[in-house]
Amino acid sequence: MDIHKILELMPHRYPFLLVDRVLEIIDGNRIRAVKNVTFNEPFFTGHFPHRPVMPGVMMLEALAQAAALLSFETQGIKSDDKSVYYFVGIDKARFKKPVEPGDQLILDVTLERAKAGIFKFAAKGLVDDEVVVEAELMCTMRRVVEG
């Protein structure tokens, strides 16, 4: 899946869209996607000026966006301006190695359970086949109520 299809499915835009390409989707089960980490990322200006490191929360967000793409493709839906895909939980998050400009972060997310509109995923990020981040993520889609 290229960036054009990703933009069609996701509501995120620069500077917060963190998935550049989808390498593989196994419907209803697993996604492998890519985040190319470049020095031009806005967070590197302050994190850290002397040694740029991708913030852990941004790695988790990239994994959640890959999970959202898996959910959308599995359900055959697109994000729209009447719904939002939310984090509802992050468990067992571990950061094993810094991610730096020039790295290619492979986002590997597997759907473990979908129940009552809550999706639970096992997620890991890899650089050069080495796990750099892992977590259990829980997400849900909710309709936006105008009021």
N, C-alpha and C positions, 0 to 999 in steps of 0.2 A: 504494500500500500504506500503510495507516494504522498508527498506533502499536500497535494491538491485534494485527495480523498480525506486525509486527516483534517484539513480545514473545513471540509464539508460536514464532518461528523462532530467536531469539537467546537465549543464556544471560545476557547482560549485563543489569544492572539499575542503577538510580540508585545512585551518581552516575556510573557508568561507561558507561551506554548513551548513545551519541553520535550516533544517527541518529533523527530525529524523524518523518520521512516519506519514502517513496519516491515520486518523481515519475514514474519510467519505468523499466521493465526490458525490455530486448530480450534474450529468452531465450538464454543461452549466450554473450552478447556484451557487453552494456553495462548499467550502472545509473546513474541520476541520482537522488540523494537529498538531503535537507536536514538540516542541523544548525542549529537556531536558537540563536544565541549570546546568552545572557542574563547580566546582571550577577550573577545568583544562582548561577552556576557556582562550585563550591567552590574551584577553583584560583585564581580571581581574588583571593581573600583575600590570597594571598602572591605573586601574579605579575601585576602588581606593584601594591602598594597605591596608589601615586601615579599609575599609568598602567596600567590593566588590559589585558593582552594575553594572548590564548589561547596556551598553550605549543605549540610546534611538534610535540612528541611527541603531544599530544592531537589535533592536526589529522591526523597520520599514523594514529593509532588510529581516528579517525572514518572515514578513507578505508578502512582495513582492515575495519572493521565493514560498510561498504557493500559491499566486495568479498566478505565472508562471505555477506551476503544474496544477492548475485548467484550465488555458488557453491551455496548451499542451494536457491534457486529453480531453478537450472539442473539440479541433480541430483535435485530433487524430495524433498529430505530436510529434517529439522529438527535443530537442535542438541539434544542430550540430555545427561543427566548421566553418560553413558558415553563421551562424546567431547569433544574440545577442538579448537578451530580456532586454530592457532598461526601467528604470524609466523615465517617462516624466512629472510627477507631483506628488506632495504630498500636500494635503490640509487638513486643520482642524486637524492637528496632536496634540494629547493631551497625556501627560504622567501622569497617575493618582496615580501610586504607584511604588516604586522601585522593580525591579526583581533581585533576589539574587541567589547565588549558592544553589542548592537543589530544586529550583522551577521548576515546569513543566509549561511551557508557551504554552497554547492552542491557536493556530492560527485559527481564524474564519474569513473567507473571502467570501464575496458574490459579484458576478458579477452584476453590476448595468447596464452597457451599453457597447456595442461593436459597434464601428462605425469607418469606414475608417481605420481599423487596430489599433485603439486606444481602449484599454480596461480600463474601470473605475470600481473600486472596493470599497466597503465599508469593512473596515478591523478593526478587534479588536483582542487584545491579552488578555487572561484571565489567572489568577493564582487562583486556588481554587474557581472557579466560579465568581471571581471578576475581572471586567475590569481594566487592568493596562495600556493599551495603545489603542488608536483608531486613525484612520485616513482614509481619502479618498485617494486612490492611483490610478495613471494613468500609464499604461505601454504599450509598443509596442514592436513588434519583427521586427528587420531590418536585411536584408542580409548584410553580410560583403563584401565590395567591395575591392578587391585586387588592388593595384595600384602601 
